[in-house]
Amino acid sequence: MSPNDSYKYLPPALAESLRNVNLFVRRPVQGAKQGLHRSTQFGSSVEFAEYRNYVPGDPPSRIDWPVYARTDRYVIRRFQDETNLRAYLLLDISGSLAFRDLGAMSKMDYAAFLAAGLMFILVNQGDAVSLLTFDRKVRHPFPLVETFEGLRPLLLHLEQLRPQGRGDIEAAIHEAAVMMAPRSLVILISDLLQESEKIARGLRHLFHDGHNLMVMHVSDSGERRLSFDGIVELRDMETGERMVIEADELRPAYTAAVERHIAEIRAACAECLADYRLIDTRSSVEEELHNLQSTARLIY
Amino acid sequence: MPALTVLNPIFVWMLPAAALPVLFHLFFRVRKRERLFSTLMFFRRADPRLRSRRRIREWLTLLLRVFAIVFLLLALARPCWQGLGRGAAVSTVLVVDNSGSMSGQSPKGPTKLALACEAARNLVLRMHNNDKAGIVLLVNDPTVGLPEGMTSDRTALAAALNDIRPTDASGKPAHALDRAVALLNLAPSPHRELHIFTDIQVTEWGKEAALSGAVPFGVEVVVHRIPSSVSSGPDLAVKAIRPQQRRIVAGRPFSVLVEVLNQGNSDGRARLSTFDSNGAGSTQEILVPANQNRTVSLTLRAVNPRPQWLQVRIEDEGLPADNQAYLAFHPLGRQTVLFVGADREFGLLPLALAPDSEGSFSGLVPIFKERSHVRAQLDKINPAMIVVTWEEIADWAHPDSAVVELQTFVSKGGTLLLVPATAASTPSF
């Protein structure tokens, strides 16, 4: 497969625009080979890490002579090693992702575009990527791939996805955590329609496992601010539960509840040093993927 | 025992309409817009009691609407407790039908009037000390000593009921009920009753007559119908009595038509008797076929020119009340016709008015006087008519006493006849 092959969620134009996009992480990662990312191991890269006492056998060229001049001590500079990234995309495929109101496409389609773009960026920059789809449990975990050829089945799988069933993000994260190599990058792509405390528990689990976290909160603006009015009978897309509401009367309280939820998620992400992004399905996928790079560089 | 009743029962029949809000709710319920939504969790957070509160509110609103309709209909139906306040005094008016039909037999044997009075007496005897009652008769009978207004004196009431006798007259229910309503309006107690004891004859109660005032609200009206005995034989009655349609002159025979009705299922044979105020009487046999009328002509003679009466009666017939009729009449005596002038001037007219000069045929006696004697004659006699020729009138160039007298006579309603003079001679008999 070449990067120019056309997939529904990775058209050639999008792939071309993402060629120069790089994704960085803030915490050191544990990779298999040389790459762009800071390694947990020390090596001879240019980034200074720490000093250690000279021991016979160390190359004299690594003795820090200015330090000797000041202290009469022989010390050796140690530098950070650089390695490649292992990234896991956790993609929510529960029934609520089928929702579409004001967005240009359903949340599922948008999430799939994001997932395809992210996988391309990561493989393009030499990183390894895996895809795990979930609803209330992990449905289909793919092994890590590092080549565009290896990416093909993942991209084809995206095209077959049909959002359905009830979702449980926390349970899926806990299940996925044991499938992932430590100190990796975990990208959660979901509409995060679960109690914020539960999502936070899942994120904390991943954070404690040493992962770098990125949360991409896909949302249709019609579900953040009710786009309809009058008396309406709503049916939950996952549970089938019905509820009759008067939209005009409920709109202010509803909007406040949504914003409270987003704020709680944001706080939970901050606590776990996770990069949180609220993505409106009306916005361009390409722009959002490009924004990942600029934001990442600002952080670091 | 107190019982709930309604004054406008039609609104009670409309009570099922109270279910309409429920039906509308169920019908329109299914037509709400349904919409798929990603999650309901934020709605529950927005108002945790949302679903339950809305349902409770909906059902409460529905219940209120149903109650509103029910109470409105009940209010329009105007329910009232009859017999409420039995502990308090009761005011009762007893209307007793004493018309002629009540003298007929009841199936039990006694007359209908007897049964009516017995039932009324029983009511009186059940009165409490504070209760009051009054009696109204359908036919006003001054011979019955009725207590004045409403009274608690049961003895006086019972005595009055014992005094009631059948009359021959037809009752006027509307008038009797007006008197009863007047008594009820003066009754002090809140609980008022009106009891009517009657055989509900169609000829009396079937006539449409408006009461002058409405029966007061809340008055309990009870009609005690006294049944009539059923007869398979003839049922004769004097339906009408009519005198001849001309003047009845004293001393002259005149005719009276008597119409007899047989409402029974078999031919009726009876004797028709007459009796007048002069003591004269007659009897004749009549036969009236079943369900038919028969008109009998009677020839009578009025002797004197003064008010008289005639009784016509069917003898040997069950119900006497409708078997007799009376006719009052006043035969006229001979009257004078004053001709102003000589008889030869009036031709045959005097003969036409009185074929014999004594008025035996017509009751009119002609007298002839000159104009100068007119005033004296008017003072002496009161002529039925004054006859004057045109020529005589024209000759009166200027007013004199005779003219003035004639004007006065006419202005007081007298009849003045103007005729042309004629030379025709009057034959003699």
Interface residues (C-beta under 8 A of the other chain):
Chain A: S96 F99 K107 D191 L193 Q194 E195 D220 E223 F228 G230 I231 V232 E233 L234 R235 D236 M237 E238 T239 E241 M243 V244 I245 E246 L250 A253 Y254 A256 A257 V258 R260 H261
Chain B: K32 R33 E34 R35 L36 F37 S38 T39 L40 M41 F42 F43 R45 A46 D47 L50 R51 R54
